């Protein structure tokens, strides 16, 4: 069984540093647009949020650039 990012979490906050929700992350990944408008500070996350964001990006199938 492959892990996935549960869509029921979409309204929940993923990152308190930038008030990024799971749904905003999912939409940005689907649109190929990162960071979402108004979330430009996402590059300045605390260590905890960075780890959570990286984990969720993996679950959404986003891979780092080559």
N, C-alpha and C positions, 0 to 999 in steps of 0.2 A: 504494500500500500504506500503510495506517494503522499508525502505531507503537502498540505495546501493551506492557503490563507483563507480562513473561514469568512465568507461574505457577511455573516451576521455581525462581524466586528467592525464593519465599514464606518459606523457612526462614532466609534470609540477613538480616543486619542492614542496615537502611537508615540508621539513625541510632544512632551510638554514644553520643550525648548522653543518650538516653532508652531505649536498647536496644529501639527500635522495629524490628520486622521488616517486610519487604515484605508478608508474609501478614497481619500485624495491621493494616497500613494498608488492604489490600484488604478485609478483613472489616469494618473500621470504615466504610469507604465504602459497602459493600454494605448495611450495616445503617442507614446514615444517622446514625451515632453517632460524634462526634468531640469530644474525643479519646477513644481507648479507655481503659477503666478502668486506672488505674495509670500512665497516660502523660500525665497532666495537665501535666507540665513541658515538653511538646513545644513550647509557646510560647516557650521559652527556649533555642532551638537555636543552635548556632554557625552562622556564615554558610554554611559548606559544606553542613551538613545541611539548612538552610532551602532552599537551591537544589535539592538532591536531592529533598526532600519536595515542593516545588512542581512540579517536573518530573513526578514520579510521580503526583501528584494530577491533573495535566493528562492523563496517559496513561490514568488511570482514569475520565476524563470528568467530574471534579469541577470546577465553575466557582465563582468567587467570588460571594458574595451581591450582589444588585443594590443 
